[in-house]
Structures are given as structure tokens and as C-alpha cells.
Amino acid sequence: MSTPLDSPDEGGTALLDRELEELIREETIEPGDHERFSHYVKKEKILESAITGKPVRALCGKKWTPGRDPEKFPVCPTCKEIYESLQK
């Protein structure tokens, strides 16, 4: 009978390392126009991001960590178009 310590590449920390790498790949923050536009995101996701530092995904698909006052920027045209299509 083997234990996890006998074969560390099959589980244990190796598995955790692979899972962490996958999470990091998924959480990659995209560069781009988020500096120039305000994006539409669910309010609860903004709050969660403020608490955890986890990036959010806007309606347009843009992923970033909010940190600027959205009132100072124009609304992302793609987010606005998607939001308006949802209201119909």
C-alpha cells in the first residue's frame, strides 16, 4: 500500500500546484481600455472584489481589478450595448 508521500507527483502538493497555476491563468488581468472606460459589472462582484482583491469580469468580457472612480470615465460602448439589449 502506498501513501501520498510515496508518490508526490500524483497528488498532494503537485496537485495543488497544478490547481493554483490554473487559477492564476484564469485570473489573468487583461491590459487595455479599462483605463479609459467604465464597465458594467454586477454590484455584488464589485463588493467581492473590494474585499478579496479578485478581478471582475464586465459585460463586455473585460477582466480587471476595479480601483478607480467610474464616474470619471465614459461608459464602455460594448458594455452599454449589451446592457441595453438585456433591458428589452
C-alpha positions as YAML, in Angstrom:
chain: A
units: angstrom
residues:
- id: 1
  name: MET
  ca: [0.00, 0.00, 0.00]
- id: 2
  name: SER
  ca: [1.37, 3.41, -0.94]
- id: 3
  name: THR
  ca: [0.86, 6.78, 0.74]
- id: 4
  name: PRO
  ca: [0.71, 10.25, -0.82]
- id: 5
  name: LEU
  ca: [4.30, 10.76, 0.29]
- id: 6
  name: ASP
  ca: [5.40, 7.70, -1.71]
- id: 7
  name: SER
  ca: [4.22, 9.26, -4.99]
- id: 8
  name: PRO
  ca: [4.16, 13.05, -4.58]
- id: 9
  name: ASP
  ca: [3.62, 13.72, -8.32]
- id: 10
  name: GLU
  ca: [0.20, 12.04, -8.29]
- id: 11
  name: GLY
  ca: [-1.43, 14.31, -5.73]
- id: 12
  name: GLY
  ca: [-0.67, 16.34, -2.64]
- id: 13
  name: THR
  ca: [1.28, 19.50, -3.32]
- id: 14
  name: ALA
  ca: [1.77, 18.67, -7.01]
- id: 15
  name: LEU
  ca: [-2.00, 18.64, -7.46]
- id: 16
  name: LEU
  ca: [-2.35, 21.88, -5.51]
- id: 17
  name: ASP
  ca: [0.38, 23.47, -7.63]
- id: 18
  name: ARG
  ca: [-1.44, 22.50, -10.84]
- id: 19
  name: GLU
  ca: [-4.73, 23.84, -9.48]
- id: 20
  name: LEU
  ca: [-3.05, 27.09, -8.43]
- id: 21
  name: GLU
  ca: [-1.47, 27.51, -11.87]
- id: 22
  name: GLU
  ca: [-4.89, 27.01, -13.48]
- id: 23
  name: LEU
  ca: [-6.46, 29.63, -11.19]
- id: 24
  name: ILE
  ca: [-3.69, 32.10, -11.98]
- id: 25
  name: ARG
  ca: [-4.21, 31.50, -15.72]
- id: 26
  name: GLU
  ca: [-7.96, 32.11, -15.32]
- id: 27
  name: GLU
  ca: [-7.43, 35.24, -13.22]
- id: 28
  name: THR
  ca: [-5.03, 36.94, -15.60]
- id: 29
  name: ILE
  ca: [-5.89, 40.61, -15.72]
- id: 30
  name: GLU
  ca: [-6.26, 41.91, -19.23]
- id: 31
  name: PRO
  ca: [-4.49, 45.12, -20.23]
- id: 32
  name: GLY
  ca: [-6.28, 47.62, -22.40]
- id: 33
  name: ASP
  ca: [-9.16, 50.04, -22.39]
- id: 34
  name: HIS
  ca: [-10.24, 49.51, -18.78]
- id: 35
  name: GLU
  ca: [-8.10, 52.53, -18.06]
- id: 36
  name: ARG
  ca: [-10.20, 54.64, -20.44]
- id: 37
  name: PHE
  ca: [-13.75, 53.36, -19.81]
- id: 38
  name: SER
  ca: [-16.16, 52.49, -17.05]
- id: 39
  name: HIS
  ca: [-17.52, 48.97, -17.43]
- id: 40
  name: TYR
  ca: [-20.77, 47.34, -16.33]
- id: 41
  name: VAL
  ca: [-20.30, 44.72, -13.59]
- id: 42
  name: LYS
  ca: [-22.75, 43.23, -11.08]
- id: 43
  name: LYS
  ca: [-22.70, 45.26, -7.85]
- id: 44
  name: GLU
  ca: [-22.06, 42.19, -5.69]
- id: 45
  name: LYS
  ca: [-18.99, 41.37, -7.79]
- id: 46
  name: ILE
  ca: [-17.61, 44.88, -7.20]
- id: 47
  name: LEU
  ca: [-18.08, 44.42, -3.45]
- id: 48
  name: GLU
  ca: [-16.47, 40.98, -3.56]
- id: 49
  name: SER
  ca: [-13.51, 42.41, -5.47]
- id: 50
  name: ALA
  ca: [-13.11, 45.22, -2.93]
- id: 51
  name: ILE
  ca: [-12.93, 42.66, -0.12]
- id: 52
  name: THR
  ca: [-10.87, 39.92, -1.78]
- id: 53
  name: GLY
  ca: [-8.91, 41.77, -4.47]
- id: 54
  name: LYS
  ca: [-10.24, 39.27, -7.01]
- id: 55
  name: PRO
  ca: [-10.64, 40.64, -10.55]
- id: 56
  name: VAL
  ca: [-14.12, 41.14, -12.01]
- id: 57
  name: ARG
  ca: [-15.47, 40.47, -15.50]
- id: 58
  name: ALA
  ca: [-17.52, 43.18, -17.21]
- id: 59
  name: LEU
  ca: [-20.42, 42.54, -19.58]
- id: 60
  name: CYS
  ca: [-18.04, 43.07, -22.49]
- id: 61
  name: GLY
  ca: [-15.72, 40.36, -21.17]
- id: 62
  name: LYS
  ca: [-13.01, 42.69, -19.91]
- id: 63
  name: LYS
  ca: [-11.36, 41.36, -16.75]
- id: 64
  name: TRP
  ca: [-9.62, 43.68, -14.29]
- id: 65
  name: THR
  ca: [-9.42, 44.69, -10.64]
- id: 66
  name: PRO
  ca: [-11.51, 47.84, -10.06]
- id: 67
  name: GLY
  ca: [-9.79, 50.68, -8.30]
- id: 68
  name: ARG
  ca: [-10.74, 53.95, -9.96]
- id: 69
  name: ASP
  ca: [-13.81, 56.13, -9.72]
- id: 70
  name: PRO
  ca: [-16.03, 55.02, -12.64]
- id: 71
  name: GLU
  ca: [-17.77, 58.40, -12.68]
- id: 72
  name: LYS
  ca: [-14.61, 59.95, -14.14]
- id: 73
  name: PHE
  ca: [-14.68, 57.84, -17.33]
- id: 74
  name: PRO
  ca: [-17.09, 57.32, -20.24]
- id: 75
  name: VAL
  ca: [-19.06, 54.08, -20.32]
- id: 76
  name: CYS
  ca: [-17.60, 51.25, -22.38]
- id: 77
  name: PRO
  ca: [-19.61, 51.20, -25.64]
- id: 78
  name: THR
  ca: [-19.69, 47.39, -25.75]
- id: 79
  name: CYS
  ca: [-20.91, 47.10, -22.14]
- id: 80
  name: LYS
  ca: [-23.57, 49.74, -22.82]
- id: 81
  name: GLU
  ca: [-24.78, 47.94, -25.95]
- id: 82
  name: ILE
  ca: [-25.00, 44.59, -24.14]
- id: 83
  name: TYR
  ca: [-26.75, 46.15, -21.12]
- id: 84
  name: GLU
  ca: [-29.33, 47.90, -23.33]
- id: 85
  name: SER
  ca: [-30.02, 44.67, -25.24]
- id: 86
  name: LEU
  ca: [-30.72, 42.92, -21.92]
- id: 87
  name: GLN
  ca: [-33.27, 45.58, -20.95]
- id: 88
  name: LYS
  ca: [-35.53, 44.87, -23.95]
...
